[in-house]
Amino acid sequence: MSEAVEAQAGALVEIRLARQAILTRDSDPLVLWAIISERALRSGALLHGAARHVHHPEVRASCGP
């Protein structure tokens, strides 16, 4: 891997970890609430693996028609 690609990958990882830290911080964690259409769930548009991965007390998901 070239240095530029490695640097970009490292930067993306840092950004992702920073976003994750917002949900898991001890003081005033961000609450994420997502409304997902039933059609998106049925069509497979939502990555099922990603949906199953989100098990966190500050993340709420609702399904509607």
N, C-alpha and C positions, 0 to 999 in steps of 0.2 A: 504494500500500500504506500502511496506517495505521502510525503509530509503534509501536503495541503489536504488530502483526503482524511488523513488521521486527525489533523487539527479540526476539520469540520465535524467529523464524527464525535470527537471529544467535546466540542462546543454543544452539539445537539444533546449529548448525554447530560451535560451540566444543566442545560435548560430543562430537560425532562425531570431531573432530580430536584431542581428548584421548584417546579410546579407541584411535584409530589410532596415536598416539604410543607407547602402551604396547607395541604389537607391533613397533615399529620402533626403539625406544630401543637404544642401544649397550650399556649395562650391564644385565644380567639381564632380557632381553626376555621377555614372557609367551609361553607356548606354547599355542596354541589347537588342540584336538584334537576334531573333530566326527565323530560316527558317524551316518551318514545311511542310512535304510532304502532298500532297493532299490525298494520300492513308491513312496516319495516321489519318487524319481528318475523312475520310469516315469509316474507320474500327473501330473507337471508341477507338483506342489505346491511343489517347490523352484524358485525362480526360476533358470532356466538361465543367464541373464546374470550373476547374482550368483555362481553357482557357478564360472563360467569366470573371473570377475574375481579370485578368490582365488588368487593365485600368489605366495606368500610363503614363505620358508624356515621360518618359525616357525608356519605353519598346516598342519595335517595333517587329512586327511579320509579316512574309511574308509567303505566301503559294505558292508552286510550284508543278509541276507534279512529 
